Every structure is written in structure tokens, then in C-alpha cells.
Amino acid sequence: MVQRTKSTRLMINGISALMKQITIIICGLILPGIMIRAYGSSVNGAVSSVTQFIGLGALLQGGLSAAARVSFYKPLSETNKEELRAVYFAVKRDFIKFAALYVLYICILSAILPFIMDSSLDFTEIASLTLILGISTVAEYLFGISNELILFADQYDFLNNIVYSACLFTGTLISIVLIKRGYSIICVKFIYALLLCIRPFVLCWFVKKIYGLSKKGQINNYYIKQKGAALARSIAFYVHTNTDVILISLFLNTAWASVYAVHRYVAMSVSNIVSSVLGNIEAVFGKNSSNPDKKYLTENVLFFDWFSKLLSSVLFGTCLVLINHFVELYTAGVTDIEYSQPLFAYMLCVSEMIFCYGIIYSNIIMAFGHIKQTRWISVGEACINICLSIILLNKIGIIGIVTGTVIAMIFQTIMNMLYVRKYICFIPASYIAKLYIIHILGIILTSYFGQMILSKVDNFFLFILYGILVLACTMIFFMFINMIFFRRYIEVILSYFCPAYFGAKDR
């Protein structure tokens, strides 16, 4: 298993990432709800749609982030400060160039969106909103992202998590005060964007203190060779996270985009918790990828593959039971559109659960730098998602979009798993079959009986109590069945909390 000296940093990063996601979830639940009641579903949908269009500009970087992150692993594992410096300043230079291109994209977007969006906001308001929401993103590319990448690769991601959480909490608190005092959505988002700009400067200060990298010397452009292949992965991830709401905005209207945004927020919040906890595993594999120990690699791949299924199953099993109750409570009193869409909610949760099941394979591929070899998987996923979503959207509406996403996620997970199994680390077929059958059947049972037992919830206090109960029961159920089929791995987890009883396992 993962060695104790390395697992300590992994645990710190995991806990801080979890706290960051909890902050995101809480802030993200409170602020949109207040916005819907203060400004209406159309305005909330417009904000969501503009945000997704702004995110589309990230594709202009052409995979720089992914390629740069992978390139940091080798000099960090070899403690080669000169090569680390060369890669860092090459990355920083290219992101400054990209920021200039991004500013142009935001300006063009602000001129186009007012003509294509069906919203209660007028031309000037949509244009202003687009420019304002782009401010923090430009600041991140100019000053923050190169620092964020090097900290992640060196397993210092907890610093970024803490700063991000603090900025987000402060921005949300001030936004609520401004909304309650009657300020416009433009003013609220402008102040919020300025507060988020603080994070890149703080990360820059951390990197200077930790690494003390000098600007003198040559710049290493080798990482750019991976950029083209990394672009395919960036496109696929963007399609997964953003395309649906853009298609809804174009083919339906911003009110339906608001319905999608509320449901998606719940499913994505759970997905982001899983992603943040498992995301740091990439750095663990990456810093050992230059000269991996085969036995160590195999044990870790099997363990983390199992852990990803356990974590995803517990959280999404709970989410499947609670999501419709939450949406009904969250949108109570809102009458401009019907927010309760049970089938859509279940399918959205399933698509994100499948995505989380496959995170471990994607992380391993990235850690070993096999970006170019697997870009066909990313291209295939994106094509399946876009084509099926457009075809089915015209036939069965919002259900059609999420159906395309589910099929694309199944394709991506299976293909990445087969690639890892063949080219990086052999995973026995019997292990894969047992792992998936146990957890998928567990999901079906917990969600079915949870829906049967859970009565109507009419207030958030009762919802929280039910939520804690459902989570506890789901966790106990999955721990029980995994104790039967994967006892050794359960003991590894429990040894963190009860080392005297279970012993300090080699992990």
C-alpha cells in the first residue's frame, strides 16, 4: 500500500480538498437560492449560462494545464531545481500569452451573447455580466495557474484549497449582504469577482517562499509537445461539465438552464467531493512514475481503484435518495417553471457516478504522461456526448441531454480502464468484475430501499437529519459488504482511525 510518509501528505490534501468542496457546496447552495428569489429563474439561468460560455474559452489554452502538470512530476521526483525552474517559467510565460488571448475572447463573447440568449436581462446587462465574470478567470491565468499546478504536483495542494475556501466564503457572505440591500446582479458579481482575484496573488507568494525559483537561465519548452494531445482531454472534460447547459440555453431557454443548474449543482457537488479526494492520487503516482516499483504500483492501483468505488458508491447512493427532496425544498415557492424532474435527477446522478468510477484510471494515465496515447478516448467521448445530446434533445428534451452524457461516461470509463490494464498496470478481470458488481448492486439496493423508507420532507432541518441518517446507513451497508469481499482494504482504512486495534498497516 501507499507508504506512510507519502500517505500523510495525501491525507492532508484529501481533508483540505474535502473542506474546500464542503465550502463550495454550502456557498453554492445558499447564493443561487437567494438569487432566484431576488432576481428570478431567468437571471439565475443567465448567470449560469454566461459562466459556462466563459469556461468554453479555457479550451483556447490547448491543453497547457494538463501538459504542464505532468511535466512538473519528473523534476520534482528527481529534486532537479534547475529543470523545475525551466519548466515553471515556460508555463508561466505561456499562460500570460494565453491570458491576452482570453481577454479578446471575453470581449467577443460580451458582444455576441446578448443576441443569442433568451433572458429577462437586457443587452447591456448581459454584456456587462460577461465582462465581469471574466475578470477573475483572467487574473487566474495571469498570476495563479502556474503556481497552482506546481503546488499540486508537489502535493502542496492544501495551500490552494485553504486560500480558495477563504476567498469563496468571504465573497459569498458579501454577495448575500449586497443582494439583501437591493443591489443589482451586476454590482454583486463585480464585487464577488474582485474578491476571487486575491487567490492568484497569494499562491504566487507561496511559490516564491517554498521554491525560490530564479528567472535566470533557459526555459524548457519540452512540455509543449504534450499540449496537443492534452487538448483532447481538455475538450472532453469541458464537454462533460459544460456542454449540456450551453445546449439547453441555445435550444430551450434560460429558465430550463436554471432547472438544469439546480440539479447539476447537487450531482456535481458530490462528484467534486470525490474528484477532490481522489485527485491528489495523481501526484502520488506522478512523483514515482519515472522509476516505478511494479509491486508497489500494482498494490496501489488495486487499492485506490477499490477506494474510488467505495467512496463514489456511498456518496452517490445517498445522493440518489435525497436529490429530489432537496430540489423540492430548495425551489419551494418558485412558480415560473417546474423544477421537480425526478427521472432527470436520477440520470444526472448516474452519469456523475460513472465519471467518478473512472477517475482513478484517468489519474493514472495522466501521472504516467500517456496523454497522446489516449487522446482518441477523449475525442470519442466528446463526440458521443455532443452528437447524442443534440439528437436526443430534439426528441425527448432535457432527458435526452443527460442520456448522451451517461453513454459517453460509460465509454470513457471502460476505455480508460482497458488502457491502464494493458499498458500501465495489469488489473485482473476477476477483480474488476467483483468490484463493479458488488458496488453497482449496492447502489441499486440502497437507493431503492431508501426511496421506500424516506417520507416527505417539508423543511431543511428535517432534511439534514434524514440526510445524516441516509448517509450513515449507506456507509454502514457498503462497509459491511466490503468487509466480506475486500476485508484487507477495509482494515487499511480503519487502521488510520484505530491503529491500536487494526495495527499500522503498510500503506
C-alpha positions in Angstrom: 0.0 0.0 0.0 0.9 3.7 0.0 3.9 4.2 2.3 3.1 6.1 5.5 5.5 9.0 4.8 3.7 9.7 1.5 0.2 9.0 2.7 0.4 11.7 5.4 0.6 14.5 2.7 -2.1 12.7 0.7 -4.4 12.7 3.7 -3.8 16.4 4.5 -4.5 17.2 0.8 -7.6 15.0 0.9 -9.0 16.6 4.0 -8.4 20.1 2.8 -9.9 19.3 -0.6 -13.0 17.8 1.2 -13.3 21.0 3.3 -13.0 23.1 0.2 -15.7 21.2 -1.5 -18.0 21.5 1.5 -17.4 25.2 1.4 -18.2 25.3 -2.3 -21.4 23.2 -1.7 -22.7 25.4 1.1 -21.9 28.7 -0.6 -23.2 27.3 -3.9 -26.5 26.2 -2.3 -27.1 29.4 -0.4 -26.2 32.1 -3.0 -28.2 30.8 -6.1 -31.2 30.2 -3.9 -31.2 33.8 -2.8 -30.5 35.0 -6.3 -33.5 33.0 -7.7 -35.8 34.6 -5.1 -34.3 38.1 -5.6 -33.9 38.2 -9.4 -35.9 35.3 -10.8 -35.0 32.0 -12.5 -34.2 33.7 -15.8 -31.5 35.8 -14.3 -30.0 32.9 -12.3 -30.1 30.8 -15.6 -28.4 33.7 -17.4 -25.6 33.8 -14.9 -25.1 30.0 -15.2 -25.1 30.1 -19.0 -22.7 33.0 -19.2 -20.4 31.2 -16.8 -20.4 28.1 -19.0 -19.7 30.2 -22.1 -16.7 31.8 -20.3 -15.5 28.4 -19.4 -15.5 27.4 -23.0 -12.6 29.8 -23.5 -10.4 27.6 -21.4 -10.2 25.3 -24.5 -8.1 28.1 -26.1 -5.2 27.1 -23.9 -4.9 23.9 -25.9 -4.2 21.6 -23.1 -1.5 23.7 -21.5 -2.6 22.9 -17.9 -2.6 19.1 -18.3 0.7 19.1 -20.1 2.3 21.4 -17.6 1.1 19.5 -14.6 2.6 16.2 -16.0 5.9 18.0 -16.8 6.4 19.0 -13.2 6.5 15.4 -11.9 9.9 14.4 -13.3 12.0 17.4 -11.9 10.2 17.1 -8.6 10.8 13.4 -8.2 14.5 13.9 -9.1 14.8 17.0 -7.0 16.2 18.8 -10.0 15.7 22.5 -9.2 17.1 23.8 -12.4 14.8 21.8 -14.6 11.9 22.7 -12.3 12.7 26.3 -12.7 12.9 25.9 -16.5 9.5 24.2 -16.7 7.9 26.7 -14.3 8.8 29.8 -16.2 8.0 28.3 -19.5 4.5 27.5 -18.2 4.1 31.0 -16.7 5.2 32.7 -19.9 2.7 30.7 -22.0 -0.2 31.4 -19.6 0.5 35.1 -19.8 0.2 34.9 -23.6 -3.0 32.9 -23.2 -4.5 35.5 -20.8 -4.1 38.1 -23.6 -6.0 35.8 -26.0 -8.6 35.1 -23.3 -9.3 38.9 -22.9 -10.1 39.1 -26.6 -12.4 36.0 -26.3 -14.3 37.6 -23.4 -14.8 40.9 -25.3 -16.1 39.0 -28.4 -18.4 36.9 -26.1 -19.8 40.0 -24.5 -20.8 41.3 -27.9 -22.4 38.1 -29.1 -24.2 36.6 -26.1 -26.8 39.5 -25.8 -28.1 38.5 -29.3 -28.4 34.7 -28.7 -29.6 34.4 -25.1 -33.3 34.4 -24.3 -33.2 36.2 -20.9 -35.0 38.9 -18.9 -31.7 40.8 -18.8 -31.2 43.5 -21.5 -28.3 43.8 -23.9 -26.1 46.0 -21.7 -26.7 43.8 -18.6 -25.7 40.6 -20.4 -22.6 42.2 -21.9 -21.6 43.7 -18.6 -22.2 40.4 -16.8 -19.9 38.6 -19.3 -17.1 41.1 -18.8 -17.4 41.0 -15.0 -17.5 37.2 -14.7 -14.3 37.0 -16.9 -12.2 39.2 -14.5 -11.3 36.5 -12.0 -10.5 34.0 -14.8 -8.1 36.3 -16.5 -6.4 37.1 -13.2 -6.0 33.4 -12.6 -4.3 32.8 -15.9 -2.1 35.8 -15.5 -0.9 35.2 -11.9 -2.2 32.0 -10.4 -2.5 28.9 -12.5 1.3 28.1 -12.9 1.6 28.4 -9.2 -1.4 26.2 -8.6 0.0 23.5 -10.9 3.4 23.3 -9.3 1.9 23.2 -5.8 -0.5 20.4 -6.9 2.3 18.3 -8.5 4.4 18.6 -5.3 1.5 17.6 -3.1 1.1 21.1 -1.6 -2.4 21.4 -2.9 -3.8 22.0 0.6 -2.4 25.6 0.4 -4.5 26.3 -2.6 -7.5 24.6 -1.0 -7.4 26.8 2.1 -6.9 30.1 0.2 -9.7 29.2 -2.2 -12.1 28.3 0.6 -11.4 31.6 2.4 -11.9 33.7 -0.7 -15.1 31.9 -1.7 -16.7 32.1 1.8 -15.9 35.9 2.0 -17.2 36.5 -1.5 -20.4 34.6 -0.8 -21.0 36.4 2.5 -20.6 39.9 1.0 -22.8 38.9 -2.0 -25.6 37.9 0.3 -25.4 41.3 2.1 -25.4 43.2 -1.2 -28.4 41.2 -2.5 -30.4 41.8 0.7 -29.7 45.5 0.4 -31.1 45.6 -3.1 -28.0 45.9 -5.2 -28.2 44.8 -8.9 -26.8 41.4 -10.1 -24.1 43.3 -12.0 -22.8 45.0 -8.8 -23.0 41.8 -6.8 -21.0 39.8 -9.3 -18.4 42.6 -9.8 -17.6 42.7 -6.1 -17.5 38.9 -6.0 -15.1 38.7 -9.0 -12.7 41.2 -7.4 -12.6 39.1 -4.2 -11.7 35.9 -6.1 -8.8 37.8 -7.7 -7.0 37.7 -4.3 -6.2 34.0 -4.6 -3.7 34.1 -7.5 -1.5 36.6 -5.7 -1.5 34.6 -2.5 -0.4 31.5 -4.4 2.3 33.4 -6.1 3.7 34.4 -2.7 3.6 30.8 -1.5 5.6 29.5 -4.5 8.3 32.2 -4.1 8.6 31.2 -0.4 8.7 27.5 -1.0 10.9 27.2 -4.1 12.7 30.5 -4.5 13.0 30.0 -8.3 15.2 32.4 -10.1 14.2 33.8 -13.5 17.8 33.4 -14.8 18.5 30.5 -17.1 17.0 28.7 -20.0 13.3 27.9 -20.4 12.2 24.3 -21.1 9.6 24.1 -23.8 9.5 20.3 -23.9 6.2 20.1 -22.1 4.5 21.8 -25.1 5.0 18.6 -27.1 2.2 17.1 -25.0 0.0 20.1 -25.4 -1.9 18.9 -28.5 -2.8 15.6 -27.0 -3.8 17.2 -23.7 -6.2 19.4 -25.7 -8.3 16.4 -26.5 -8.6 15.6 -22.8 -9.5 19.3 -22.0 -12.2 19.3 -24.7 -13.7 16.0 -23.3 -13.7 17.4 -19.8 -15.3 20.6 -20.9 -18.0 18.8 -22.9 -18.7 16.7 -19.8 -19.0 19.6 -17.4 -20.4 22.5 -19.6 -21.9 21.5 -22.9 -25.3 20.4 -21.5 -26.2 23.8 -20.1 -25.0 25.5 -23.3 -27.2 23.3 -25.5 -30.2 24.0 -23.2 -29.5 27.7 -23.4 -29.4 27.6 -27.2 -32.2 25.1 -27.9 -34.5 25.7 -25.0 -34.3 28.9 -22.8 -32.5 30.2 -19.7 -35.4 29.1 -17.4 -34.7 25.5 -18.3 -31.0 26.3 -17.9 -31.8 27.3 -14.3 -33.6 23.9 -13.8 -30.6 22.1 -15.1 -28.2 24.2 -13.0 -30.0 23.4 -9.7 -30.0 19.6 -10.4 -26.5 19.7 -11.8 -25.2 21.6 -8.8 -26.2 18.8 -6.4 -24.8 16.0 -8.6 -21.6 18.0 -9.4 -21.1 18.8 -5.7 -20.9 15.1 -4.9 -18.8 14.5 -8.0 -16.4 17.3 -7.0 -16.0 15.8 -3.4 -15.0 12.5 -4.9 -12.7 14.2 -7.5 -11.0 16.4 -4.9 -10.3 13.5 -2.6 -9.1 11.2 -5.4 -7.4 14.0 -7.4 -4.3 14.0 -5.2 -3.7 10.4 -6.0 -2.4 11.6 -9.4 0.5 13.4 -7.7 1.4 10.3 -5.7 1.7 8.2 -8.8 3.3 11.0 -10.8 6.2 11.6 -8.4 7.0 7.8 -8.7 6.4 7.4 -12.4 10.0 7.9 -13.6 11.1 4.6 -12.0 8.1 2.8 -10.6 8.3 -0.3 -8.4 5.9 -2.9 -10.1 4.7 -4.5 -6.9 4.2 -1.1 -5.2 2.4 0.2 -8.4 0.1 -2.8 -8.6 -0.9 -2.8 -4.9 -1.6 1.0 -5.1 -3.7 0.7 -8.3 -5.8 -2.1 -6.9 -6.3 -0.3 -3.5 -7.2 3.1 -5.0 -9.4 1.6 -7.6 -11.4 -0.1 -4.8 -11.4 3.1 -2.7 -12.8 5.1 -5.6 -15.7 2.7 -6.0 -16.4 2.7 -2.2 -16.3 6.5 -1.9 -18.4 7.1 -5.1 -21.0 4.4 -4.1 -21.5 5.8 -0.6 -21.9 9.4 -1.7 -24.0 8.8 -4.8 -26.1 6.2 -3.1 -27.0 8.9 -0.6 -27.5 11.5 -3.4 -29.9 9.3 -5.3 -32.2 9.0 -2.3 -32.1 12.7 -1.4 -31.8 14.8 -4.6 -35.5 15.1 -5.4 -36.4 16.0 -1.8 -33.7 18.7 -1.9 -34.8 20.2 -5.2 -38.4 20.4 -4.0 -37.4 22.2 -0.8 -34.8 24.4 -2.4 -37.2 25.7 -5.1 -40.3 25.9 -2.9 -42.4 28.9 -3.8 -40.8 29.3 -7.2 -43.6 29.1 -9.8 -42.1 30.4 -13.1 -41.0 26.8 -14.1 -41.4 23.3 -12.7 -38.1 22.4 -11.0 -39.0 18.8 -9.9 -37.7 16.5 -12.6 -37.2 13.1 -10.9 -36.0 11.0 -13.9 -33.6 13.7 -15.0 -32.2 13.9 -11.4 -31.6 10.2 -11.2 -29.9 10.0 -14.6 -27.7 13.1 -13.8 -26.5 11.4 -10.6 -25.8 8.1 -12.5 -23.7 10.0 -15.1 -21.6 11.6 -12.5 -21.2 8.4 -10.5 -19.9 6.6 -13.6 -17.5 9.5 -14.2 -16.2 9.2 -10.6 -15.8 5.4 -11.0 -13.3 6.1 -13.8 -11.4 9.0 -12.2 -8.7 6.6 -10.9 -7.9 5.4 -14.4 -7.7 8.9 -15.8 -5.4 9.9 -12.9 -3.0 7.0 -13.6 -2.9 7.8 -17.3 -2.1 11.5 -16.5 0.5 10.6 -13.9 2.4 8.4 -16.3 2.2 11.0 -19.1 0.2 8.8 -21.5 -1.7 11.8 -22.8 -1.0 11.4 -26.5 -1.7 7.6 -26.5 -5.2 8.1 -25.0 -6.4 11.2 -26.8 -8.6 9.0 -29.1 -10.6 8.1 -26.0 -11.2 11.7 -25.1 -12.1 12.6 -28.7 -14.6 9.6 -28.8 -16.1 10.6 -25.5 -16.7 14.2 -26.6 -18.2 13.2 -30.0 -20.6 10.7 -28.4 -21.7 13.3 -25.8 -22.3 16.2 -28.2 -23.9 14.2 -31.0 -26.2 12.1 -28.9 -27.2 15.1 -26.7 -28.2 17.2 -29.8 -30.1 14.3 -31.4 -31.9 13.3 -28.2 -32.5 16.9 -27.1 -34.8 17.4 -30.0 -36.7 14.2 -29.3 -37.0 13.9 -25.5 -35.9 17.3 -24.3 -33.7 17.7 -21.2 -33.7 13.9 -20.6 -32.0 13.5 -24.0 -29.1 15.6 -23.0 -28.3 13.6 -19.8 -28.7 10.3 -21.7 -25.9 11.3 -24.1 -23.7 12.1 -21.1 -24.4 8.7 -19.4 -23.4 6.8 -22.6 -20.3 9.0 -23.1 -19.2 8.4 -19.4 -19.6 4.6 -19.8 -17.4 4.7 -23.0 -14.7 6.8 -21.3 -14.6 4.7 -18.1 -14.4 1.4 -19.9 -11.7 2.6 -22.4 -9.5 4.2 -19.8 -9.7 1.0 -17.6 -8.7 -1.2 -20.5 -5.8 1.1 -21.4 -4.4 1.1 -17.9 -4.9 -2.7 -17.6 -3.0 -3.3 -20.9 -0.2 -0.6 -20.9 0.5 0.6 -17.3 -0.6 -1.9 -14.6 -2.4 -5.3 -15.1 -5.7 -5.5 -13.2 -7.2 -9.0 -13.0 -10.5 -9.3 -14.8 -12.0 -11.2 -11.8 -11.1 -8.3 -9.5 -12.7 -5.8 -11.9 -15.9 -7.9 -12.2 -16.2 -8.4 -8.4 -15.5 -4.7 -7.7 -18.2 -3.4 -10.1 -20.9 -6.0 -9.5 -20.7 -5.5 -5.7 -20.9 -1.7 -5.8 -23.5 -1.4 -8.6 -25.8 -3.9 -6.9 -25.2 -2.0 -3.6 -26.2 1.3 -5.2 -29.4 -0.2 -6.6 -30.4 -1.7 -3.2 -29.6 1.4 -1.1 -31.4 3.8 -3.5 -34.5 1.5 -3.8 -35.0 0.9 -0.1 -34.0 4.5 0.7 -36.8 5.8 -1.5 -39.3 3.4 0.0 -38.5 4.3 3.6 -37.9 8.1 3.3 -41.2 10.0 3.8 -42.0 13.5 2.5 -39.6 16.2 3.9 -41.1 19.6 4.4 -38.2 21.6 6.0 -34.5 21.8 5.8 -33.9 20.8 9.4 -35.7 17.5 8.8 -33.9 17.1 5.5 -30.5 17.4 7.2 -31.5 14.9 9.8 -32.7 12.5 7.1 -29.6 13.2 5.1 -27.3 12.2 8.0 -29.3 9.1 8.7 -29.3 8.0 5.0 -25.5 8.7 4.7 -24.8 6.7 7.9 -27.0 3.7 6.8 -25.4 3.8 3.3 -21.9 3.9 4.7 -22.6 1.1 7.1 -24.1 -1.1 4.4 -21.1 -0.6 2.0 -18.6 -1.1 4.8 -20.3 -4.3 5.7 -20.4 -5.8 2.2 -16.8 -4.6 1.6 -15.7 -6.2 4.8 -16.9 -9.5 3.3 -15.3 -9.2 -0.1 -12.4 -6.7 0.4 -11.6 -7.2 4.1 -7.9 -6.3 3.8 -8.7 -2.9 2.2 -11.3 -2.1 4.9 -8.7 -2.8 7.6 -6.3 -0.4 5.9 -8.9 2.4 6.0 -9.8 1.6 9.7 -6.1 1.5 10.7 -5.9 5.2 10.1 -8.5 5.8 12.8 -7.9 2.8 15.1 -4.2 1.9 14.7 -4.0 0.2 18.2 -6.7 -2.3 17.2 -6.1 -2.8 13.5 -2.3 -2.1 13.5 -0.3 0.4 11.5 -0.8 -1.2 8.0 1.9 -0.6 5.4 0.1 1.9 3.2 
